[in-house]
Amino acid sequence: MLLNALVLLTGLMPAVGDRAATLMAAPAAASAPAEAAPPRFDPATRSVSNWHVQAGESLLPRALALTARLAEDPPYVARCVRLNNGWCIKSARWPGEIGADAEGHTAFATLADGADAAASLLRRYFRDYGRRNALAIVRRWAPSECRVATPARAGRGIATGVTTPAVSATLAPRGLGRTLRARFLAAHRPGGVPRARAKTLRVQPWSPLARMAGRPGARPAASRVPHVATLQPAPDIAAGIAASAESRRVTAPRGAADPAALLDRKLPSPDRMVAESAQLPAIAAGLPLLDLRLPAPLCTGDEVRIQAYAARISGSVGLKPSDDLDLFGPDGTPRPNLAPVMLAMSAVELGTLRAGPELVAGAIARLKPTTPTP
């Protein structure tokens, strides 16, 4: 830790020197109104105007806190330090709250206001919500950013009775058949070659498509096949001519005998062709039909973070994450375990810096006893 402090001080020495020279050169009369001015929250920089002074007075380690007080924008300072929020509490109209950032983290006028809110919120968790161990507290204090979704089949409701659509409205707002991928697959062959128009389709009589046009498995009737050399008696010339013309009149064949008739078939609607073509890659690969629902996010990292956070809190008082922390009495009076737990939580939330014992002790002393729980 000492080596890290020396490296940071060496890198920030020019900025610290300029800031110190400015403070020393400023007259005392000019500095008094600046200190008396009320703190203000700047949404653009997401910081409170007096966070440098607050960090230098109330945070540990002292070397890094002094550097944060003199430097303009130290890289190791967490976002909640700039908000005077040593426990990264969300906005809830706390005493001393003067604003909030885009994520809802509260900006306090002083670090003491943030410490008071943290102690009050821990008592509410412990007594009102029944969260008495470290894991239960952390799961509500710093909840997981993702939620596990229960898979369900398309068209069927889950345990809540809500029907889950097969296609996410975010991914395919106009339906599966009108997605760009489905339309591309419908208009191109494998490899990206554009499909030919229907009028250029050439169907061979022996192809499966030709056999599917007529009755499957049926052969053309013998009466429809023309006979070239059929001899028949003709009593006179006129009768022979009439019989010959009658024999040459053949019904126009269809199906396999007339491939051109296949071009006159009624094609499916474009929407149906696009929807069916979108399923072809999955069917050809032997996979189930495509399911474009949003996948359940991976919460492994968040669970590891929560477990480590809870272990850090419980370890500060020599307990396990599932043990009762014994933070408050029946009437809401703080117990001795509250101070080390708050110090450990501040160290996790702020990273390099952490709240000092004086800051936590003052917040605990300002807690007022409440009525006993029934």
C-alpha positions, 0 to 999 in steps of 0.5 A, a space after each residue: 500500500 505504501 508503494 502504491 501511494 508513493 507511485 501515485 504521489 510521484 505521478 500527481 506531484 505536478 498537479 498537487 504542487 500547482 493546487 497547493 500553490 494556488 491554495 497558499 497564494 489565495 488570501 484568507 478573506 477570499 477563501 472564507 466565502 467559498 467554504 461558507 457557500 452551500 455545496 451543489 451537485 453538477 450533473 455534467 461532472 456527476 460530482 458535488 462541489 465540495 467532494 475534495 474537502 470531504 474526501 481529504 477530511 473523512 476518508 482513508 488512507 490519509 495519503 491517498 485522501 490528501 492527494 484526492 483533496 489537492 489533485 483536480 481529478 485523481 484516476 483512483 477516485 470512485 464515482 461515489 466519492 465524488 458524490 459524498 456517498 461512501 456507501 453508494 446509496 440510491 436516491 430516496 429523499 434522504 436528509 442531506 440529499 442534493 441530487 442524483 446521477 443517471 444511475 440513481 446514486 444519491 449526491 449528499 451535501 457531506 460524507 456525514 449525511 451519507 453515513 447517516 443514511 447508510 446506518 439508517 438503511 441498514 437498520 431498516 434492512 435488519 429490523 423491517 425487512 428481516 435481512 439479518 445475514 450478510 448475503 441477504 443484505 448484499 442481495 438487496 443493497 447491491 442486487 444483481 444487474 440481470 435476472 434469470 428468465 425461465 424458458 418456456 415454449 412458444 405459445 404457452 404460458 409459464 407459471 404466471 400464466 403470461 404467454 411468451 411470444 416465440 419471437 422477441 418484439 425487439 429483435 423482430 418487430 414486424 415478425 419472423 417472416 419480415 426480418 432481413 435475414 429471412 428475406 435474404 434467405 428467401 431471395 438467395 440460394 446457398 452461397 449468396 447466389 440470387 434465385 431465378 425468377 419463376 418464369 425461367 424455371 425449367 421443369 424436367 418431366 422426370 423431376 420430383 417437382 413434375 411428379 408432385 404436380 399431378 397425382 403421385 404414383 399415377 401414370 397417364 392413361 393409355 387413352 390419352 397417349 396418341 397412336 400414330 399407326 392405328 388402322 381402322 376400316 373406312 367405308 368411304 373417303 369422307 368417313 376415313 377422313 373424319 375418323 383420322 381427324 378424330 384420332 388425332 384429337 388428344 386431350 392436352 396432358 398435364 403434370 409430368 406429361 406437360 412441364 409447362 403447366 407447372 408454371 401456372 400453379 398458384 404459388 404460396 404468399 411471399 410472407 409464407 415463403 419468407 417465413 418457411 425459408 427462415 427455418 430451412 437452415 435449422 431444419 437442414 442441420 437437424 436442429 429445432 426450429 429457430 427461437 428468437 426469444 431474448 436469451 437469459 443473461 449470464 449472472 455468474 459474474 454478479 453471483 461471484 461479486 455478491 458472494 465476495 461482498 458478503 464474505 468481506 462483510 461477515 469476515 469483518 466480525 468473524 462470521 460466515 455470510 449466512 450467519 446473523 450479523 447481530 447489528 441492532 437490538 430489539 429496540 433498534 439500538 446499534 450493536 458493536 458489530 455495526 461499526 466494522 460492518 459499515 467500514 467493510 461495506 464502505 471499503 468494498 463500495 469505494 475501492 481504493 478509499 474507504 470511510 474512516 472510523 470517526 465518520 462511522 462512529 459519528 453516524 452510529 452515535 446520531 442514530 436514535 432508538 426506535 420502538 421495539 418490534 412486536 
